[in-house]
Amino acid sequence: MALETTVIQDKLTEKFGEKVTGFIQQKDILSFEVESNTMAEVMGFLKNDPVLRFNFLTDICGIHYPDNATERQFAVAYHMHNWMDNVRIRFKCFLSADNLEIDSATGLFLGANWQERETYDFYGIIFKGHPQLKRILNMDEMTSFPMRKEFPLEDGGRTDKDDRFFGRITDNAHN
């Protein structure tokens, strides 16, 4: 018998109560939110429970929501896969812009190592307990985190760009 999403939701709610919320089915993936201070415990439960068996961590990635309130400006999204029943899930842990720390998943999944390093490198999220949390793609000297939406997409001070050359004509150009 295939693992039903209602079983996943019921087991998580029974075990963790209000620390796991916002269940929604998006296409074939059950998505939900987990309080960030409970992430490792929830992930361990999803992996080790004899019914749930989410034995593969597919992906970890950061998200920046600059328009959200400070306590929900950043999130870490986790994708897990139960190979036996071919079921996938996604959960997010929101982080405050004032405290970008969450427990490392490397104790449960060795593959989390590089994924957490990449998320740190691009978003500045600190994974507590990570064995070697340092930049993986950008230079060590870099002081910014390039995937944050803190910087304009274009440099407004450039004088070598003229919108007419890029097919962007402003209303003033027609006068």
C-alpha positions as CSV (number, residue, x, y, z in Angstrom):
1,M,0.0,0.0,0.0
2,A,1.4,3.4,-1.0
3,L,2.1,6.0,1.7
4,E,-0.7,8.5,1.7
5,T,-0.2,12.2,2.5
6,T,-2.8,12.0,5.2
7,V,-0.7,9.4,7.0
8,I,2.4,11.7,6.8
9,Q,0.5,14.7,8.1
10,D,-1.2,12.7,10.9
11,K,2.1,11.2,12.1
12,L,3.9,14.6,12.1
13,T,1.0,16.4,13.8
14,E,0.7,13.7,16.4
15,K,4.4,13.8,17.2
16,F,5.2,17.5,16.9
17,G,1.9,19.3,17.2
18,E,2.0,23.0,16.3
19,K,5.7,22.8,15.4
20,V,4.7,21.4,12.0
21,T,2.0,23.4,10.2
22,G,0.7,24.7,6.8
23,F,0.3,21.3,5.1
24,I,-0.6,21.8,1.4
25,Q,-0.5,19.4,-1.5
26,Q,1.3,21.0,-4.5
27,K,1.1,18.7,-7.5
28,D,2.6,15.4,-6.2
29,I,4.5,16.9,-3.3
30,L,3.3,17.4,0.2
31,S,4.6,20.7,1.5
32,F,4.6,22.1,5.1
33,E,6.4,24.3,7.5
34,V,8.6,23.3,10.4
35,E,9.7,25.5,13.3
36,S,13.4,26.0,12.7
37,N,14.5,24.9,16.2
38,T,12.8,21.5,15.5
39,M,14.2,20.9,12.1
40,A,16.7,18.1,13.0
41,E,14.2,16.3,15.2
42,V,11.5,16.4,12.5
43,M,14.0,15.3,9.8
44,G,15.2,12.4,12.0
45,F,11.6,11.3,12.5
46,L,10.9,11.5,8.8
47,K,14.0,9.4,8.1
48,N,13.7,6.8,10.8
49,D,10.0,6.2,11.3
50,P,9.3,2.7,10.0
51,V,6.2,3.9,8.1
52,L,7.4,7.2,6.7
53,R,11.0,6.1,5.6
54,F,12.1,9.3,4.0
55,N,15.6,7.9,3.5
56,F,17.0,10.3,0.9
57,L,17.6,14.0,1.2
58,T,17.2,15.3,-2.3
59,D,18.0,19.0,-1.8
60,I,18.6,21.8,0.6
61,C,18.3,25.4,-0.6
62,G,17.9,28.9,0.8
63,I,15.2,31.4,0.0
64,H,15.2,35.2,0.7
65,Y,11.9,36.9,1.1
66,P,12.9,40.6,1.5
67,D,9.3,41.8,1.7
68,N,8.4,39.5,4.6
69,A,8.5,40.6,8.3
70,T,12.0,40.3,9.8
71,E,11.3,37.0,11.5
72,R,10.3,35.3,8.2
73,Q,12.8,36.9,5.7
74,F,14.8,33.8,5.1
75,A,13.9,30.1,4.8
76,V,15.7,26.9,4.2
77,A,13.8,24.4,2.1
78,Y,14.3,20.7,2.4
79,H,13.2,18.0,-0.1
80,M,13.1,14.4,1.0
81,H,12.2,11.2,-0.9
82,N,10.9,7.9,0.3
83,W,12.2,5.5,-2.3
84,M,10.2,2.5,-1.1
85,D,6.8,4.2,-1.8
86,N,8.1,6.8,-4.3
87,V,6.8,9.7,-2.2
88,R,8.4,13.1,-2.1
89,I,8.0,15.9,0.5
90,R,9.1,19.5,0.9
91,F,9.3,21.5,4.1
92,K,10.5,25.0,4.9
93,C,12.0,26.4,8.1
94,F,11.7,30.2,8.3
95,L,14.5,32.1,9.9
96,S,14.8,35.6,11.3
97,A,17.0,38.1,9.4
98,D,18.5,38.8,12.9
99,N,19.4,35.1,13.5
100,L,20.3,33.1,10.4
101,E,21.1,29.8,12.3
102,I,19.6,26.4,12.0
103,D,20.9,22.9,12.9
104,S,22.9,21.0,10.3
105,A,21.5,18.0,8.7
106,T,24.9,16.4,8.2
107,G,24.4,14.1,11.2
108,L,21.5,12.5,9.4
109,F,22.5,12.8,5.8
110,L,26.2,13.1,4.7
111,G,25.0,14.5,1.4
112,A,23.8,17.6,3.3
113,N,27.4,18.8,3.6
114,W,27.9,20.5,0.2
115,Q,24.2,21.6,0.0
116,E,24.5,23.4,3.3
117,R,27.9,24.9,2.3
118,E,26.3,26.2,-0.9
119,T,23.3,27.7,1.0
120,Y,25.7,29.3,3.4
121,D,27.8,30.7,0.5
122,F,24.9,32.3,-1.3
123,Y,22.6,33.3,1.6
124,G,24.7,33.5,4.7
125,I,22.6,30.9,6.6
126,I,24.7,29.3,9.4
127,F,24.2,25.5,9.8
128,K,25.1,24.8,13.5
129,G,27.2,21.7,13.9
130,H,28.3,21.6,10.2
131,P,31.8,19.9,10.1
132,Q,33.3,22.5,7.7
133,L,31.0,25.4,7.0
134,K,32.9,27.7,4.6
135,R,32.4,29.1,1.2
136,I,32.2,26.5,-1.6
137,L,32.0,28.5,-4.8
138,N,32.7,32.1,-4.0
139,M,35.9,33.6,-2.8
140,D,36.6,33.4,1.0
141,E,37.2,37.2,1.1
142,M,33.7,37.9,-0.2
143,T,31.6,39.8,2.4
144,S,28.2,39.6,0.7
145,F,25.9,36.8,-0.2
146,P,25.0,37.0,-3.9
147,M,21.6,35.3,-3.8
148,R,20.1,37.7,-1.3
149,K,17.7,40.2,-2.9
150,E,19.5,43.1,-1.4
151,F,21.1,44.5,-4.5
152,P,19.6,46.1,-7.6
153,L,19.6,44.0,-10.7
154,E,21.2,46.8,-12.7
155,D,23.6,49.5,-11.8
156,G,21.7,52.8,-12.1
157,G,24.9,54.8,-12.2
158,R,26.1,53.3,-15.5
159,T,26.4,55.7,-18.3
160,D,27.3,53.2,-21.0
161,K,23.8,51.8,-21.1
162,D,21.1,53.4,-23.1
163,D,17.7,51.7,-23.0
164,R,17.1,52.4,-26.6
165,F,19.8,49.9,-27.5
166,F,18.0,47.1,-25.6
167,G,14.5,47.6,-26.9
168,R,13.3,49.4,-23.8
169,I,11.8,52.7,-24.7
170,T,10.4,55.0,-22.0
171,D,7.3,57.1,-22.5
172,N,9.5,60.2,-22.5
173,A,11.4,59.0,-25.6
174,H,8.3,59.4,-27.8
175,N,8.1,63.2,-27.1
